[in-house]
Amino acid sequence: MIRVFQCEDSLTGIMTGVYMAWDSHLGHQNVRLETACDQNMELFCEYVQVEPDLLRAEKVIKTVRTRLGEEAYEMMAYASACPHAGKADAIYRMIVLGLHLPDGKNISGMLTQPDVRLVFELKRKVWHIAHRYMGFVRFRELENGVLLSEIDAEADILALIAPHFSDRLPLENWLIYDRRRKKAAVHRAGGGHILLEEVDEEFMDRLRVSAEDDCYDALWKSFHRSIGIESRSNKQLQMHMLPMKFRSFMNEFQDRKI
C-alpha cells in the first residue's frame, strides 16, 4: 500500500513532507507526496496529513543546500510556488536521486530525469511570471503615506518579488497584497520585509487612496496620452507586450479606488 503524505502547498509544507516521507522508512517506492489542494484520492492508498513544521523543513533545506547545492535549492523553491499537481513528489524524487549521487551538485543538470526536468520547467515558468510582475507592479499612496500594490498572480510569487522591491524602495513603507492567496509582503522604511498570511479582505477594503496620489495618476495618464501617436497605434502589439490580466492592477489603466 502506498502512503501518501499530503502537505501544505508551500515550500515549508513540501519540505516537511519530504522529511516525513524519508523518516517513514517505508521505502521511496512506497511513498508519495501531494499538496493538500490535490483532492483526487486513490484506492489502496493511505493518506497522511502533514502539518508544516519549520524546524523539520529547515533541516531538509540545509541538507539540500549542502549536498545538492544552491542551484538545486533555487529550482525547488521556485517550483514549489507553481500551481502544479505533481510538484511535491517531483521535488521529493529529485532530492532522493541527488542524495544517492556521488556528487549531489550534479543533480540540477540531469534534465533527462523526468522529475528533475519537471522541477526545472516549473522553476522556469515561475521565474518568468515573477520577472513580469517585477515590471508591472504599480504602487498607490495611502492616506498614511504607505505605498500599496495588489497582484493576482497565477503562481505564489510574493516571496520571490518582495526582495526586488526591498532593494528598489528601501526607504519607503510599502505593502504588496496577493488577492488570490490573501497574503501580503510588508516592508518597513529602512528595514526588511515580512510575509503575512491570511490577510483580512475587509482590512484591505478599508484602505483609502490619498488625494495626492490621484493627482499623480492624472499626470501619468496625461503624459501617456500626450506621447501617443494615433497613426502608429498597434493594439495587437500592446496586447502582446502588456496582456489584459496585468492591467486590472495597473494605475494607468484604472480609475478605481482601492
C-alpha positions in Angstrom: 0.0 0.0 0.0 1.2 3.5 -0.9 1.4 6.0 1.8 0.5 9.5 0.5 1.8 12.4 2.5 -0.5 15.4 1.9 1.4 18.6 2.7 0.6 22.3 2.7 1.1 24.0 -0.7 4.2 25.9 0.3 7.9 25.4 0.4 7.8 24.8 4.2 4.9 22.4 3.7 6.6 20.4 0.9 9.9 20.2 2.7 8.1 19.0 5.9 6.5 16.3 3.7 9.9 15.3 2.4 11.2 14.9 5.9 8.2 12.8 6.9 8.3 10.6 3.8 12.0 9.9 4.3 11.6 9.3 8.0 8.8 6.8 7.5 11.4 4.2 6.3 8.8 2.6 4.1 11.0 2.8 1.0 10.8 5.5 -1.6 8.7 3.4 -3.9 6.0 3.0 -1.2 5.5 6.8 -0.5 4.3 9.7 -2.5 3.9 13.4 -1.8 1.0 15.6 -2.7 -0.1 19.1 -1.9 -3.2 19.5 0.2 -5.1 21.0 -2.8 -4.9 17.7 -4.7 -8.2 16.1 -3.9 -8.2 13.1 -6.2 -7.9 10.2 -3.7 -7.0 6.7 -5.0 -7.8 3.2 -3.8 -5.2 1.2 -1.9 -3.5 4.3 -0.6 -3.1 5.5 3.0 -3.4 9.3 3.3 -1.5 11.1 6.0 -2.0 14.9 6.6 1.3 16.7 7.2 1.3 19.9 9.2 4.0 22.3 8.2 6.9 22.2 10.6 9.5 24.9 10.2 12.3 23.1 12.1 11.9 19.9 10.0 11.7 21.9 6.8 14.8 23.8 7.7 16.7 20.5 8.3 15.7 19.4 4.8 16.6 22.7 3.2 20.0 22.7 5.0 20.7 19.2 3.6 19.6 20.2 0.1 21.8 23.4 0.1 24.8 21.5 1.4 24.6 18.3 -0.5 22.8 19.3 -3.7 23.9 22.9 -4.0 22.3 26.4 -4.2 21.2 25.9 -7.8 19.1 22.8 -7.0 17.6 24.5 -3.9 16.6 27.5 -6.1 15.0 25.2 -8.6 12.9 23.6 -5.8 12.0 26.9 -4.1 10.7 28.3 -7.4 8.9 25.1 -8.4 7.1 25.0 -5.1 5.5 28.3 -5.9 4.0 26.9 -9.2 0.4 25.6 -9.2 1.1 22.0 -10.4 -0.3 18.8 -9.0 3.0 16.8 -9.3 5.5 19.3 -7.9 5.7 18.0 -4.4 6.5 14.4 -5.4 8.9 15.6 -8.1 10.8 17.7 -5.6 11.0 14.6 -3.3 12.3 12.3 -6.0 14.8 14.9 -7.1 16.2 15.1 -3.5 16.3 11.3 -3.2 18.1 11.0 -6.5 20.6 13.8 -5.6 21.5 12.3 -2.3 22.3 9.0 -3.9 24.7 10.5 -6.4 28.5 10.6 -5.7 28.3 14.4 -6.2 24.8 15.6 -5.5 25.5 19.0 -7.0 25.2 17.4 -10.4 21.5 16.8 -9.9 20.4 20.2 -11.2 21.8 19.4 -14.7 20.3 15.9 -15.0 17.4 17.1 -17.1 16.9 13.6 -18.7 15.4 12.5 -15.4 11.6 13.2 -15.6 11.3 14.6 -12.0 14.3 16.9 -12.4 13.1 18.1 -15.7 9.6 18.8 -14.2 11.2 20.8 -11.4 13.3 22.7 -13.9 10.3 23.5 -16.1 8.2 24.7 -13.1 11.1 26.9 -11.9 11.4 28.5 -15.3 7.7 29.1 -15.5 7.6 30.8 -12.1 10.7 32.8 -12.8 9.0 34.2 -15.9 5.9 35.1 -14.0 7.8 36.8 -11.2 10.0 38.7 -13.7 7.0 40.1 -15.4 5.4 41.2 -12.2 8.6 43.0 -11.2 7.9 45.2 -14.1 4.2 45.5 -13.9 3.6 46.1 -10.2 2.3 49.6 -9.5 2.0 51.3 -6.1 -0.6 53.8 -4.9 -0.1 56.1 -1.9 -2.5 55.6 1.0 -3.6 58.4 3.3 -1.0 57.4 5.9 1.8 57.5 3.3 2.2 53.8 2.9 2.6 52.6 -0.7 0.1 49.8 -1.7 0.1 47.4 -4.6 -2.1 44.5 -5.4 -1.4 41.4 -7.6 -3.3 38.3 -8.7 -0.5 36.1 -10.0 -1.0 32.5 -11.2 1.9 31.4 -9.0 2.8 32.2 -5.4 5.5 34.7 -6.2 5.1 37.1 -3.4 8.2 35.8 -1.5 10.2 35.9 -4.8 9.4 39.5 -5.8 9.5 41.1 -2.3 13.3 41.3 -2.2 13.4 43.1 -5.5 11.2 45.9 -4.2 13.1 46.0 -0.9 16.1 46.9 -2.9 14.2 49.3 -5.2 12.3 51.1 -2.4 14.4 50.7 0.8 13.3 54.0 2.3 9.6 53.6 1.8 6.8 51.9 3.8 5.1 49.6 1.3 2.7 46.6 1.1 2.1 44.2 -1.8 -1.1 42.3 -1.4 -1.8 39.0 -3.2 -5.6 38.9 -3.6 -5.8 35.3 -4.8 -3.9 33.9 -1.7 -4.8 36.6 0.9 -1.1 37.1 1.6 0.9 40.3 1.9 4.5 41.4 1.8 5.1 44.3 4.2 8.2 46.5 4.2 9.2 49.0 6.8 11.3 52.0 5.7 14.9 51.4 6.4 14.3 47.8 7.4 13.5 44.5 5.8 10.2 42.9 4.7 8.0 40.2 6.2 5.3 38.0 4.8 1.8 37.9 6.3 -0.7 35.0 5.8 -4.5 35.2 5.8 -4.7 39.0 5.5 -8.3 40.0 6.1 -10.0 41.2 2.9 -12.2 43.7 4.9 -9.0 45.3 6.2 -7.9 45.9 2.6 -11.3 47.3 1.7 -10.9 50.0 4.4 -7.8 51.4 2.9 -8.2 54.7 1.0 -6.0 56.4 -1.6 -4.7 59.9 -0.8 -5.7 62.9 -2.9 -2.1 63.5 -3.8 -1.9 60.0 -5.4 -4.9 60.8 -7.5 -3.0 63.9 -8.9 0.0 61.7 -9.8 -2.3 59.2 -11.5 -3.9 62.0 -13.6 -0.5 63.4 -14.5 0.7 59.9 -15.6 -2.4 59.4 -17.8 -2.0 62.8 -19.3 1.7 62.0 -20.1 0.7 58.7 -21.6 -1.9 60.4 -23.9 0.5 63.2 -24.9 3.3 60.9 -26.2 1.0 58.6 -28.1 0.9 58.8 -31.9 -2.6 57.8 -33.1 -1.4 56.8 -36.6 1.2 54.4 -35.1 -1.2 52.7 -32.6 -0.7 49.0 -32.6 -3.3 47.4 -30.3 -2.2 43.8 -31.1 1.4 44.6 -30.2 0.2 46.3 -27.0 -1.8 43.2 -26.0 1.3 41.0 -26.6 3.6 43.2 -24.5 1.1 44.0 -21.8 -1.7 41.4 -21.5 -5.1 42.3 -20.1 -4.6 40.2 -16.9 -1.9 42.7 -15.7 -3.9 45.8 -16.4 -6.5 45.4 -13.7 -4.0 46.3 -11.1 -2.0 49.0 -13.0 -2.8 52.6 -12.1 -2.5 54.0 -15.7 -5.4 51.7 -16.8 -7.8 52.2 -13.9 -10.0 54.9 -12.3 -10.8 52.7 -9.4 -10.4 53.3 -5.7 -8.7 50.7 -3.6 
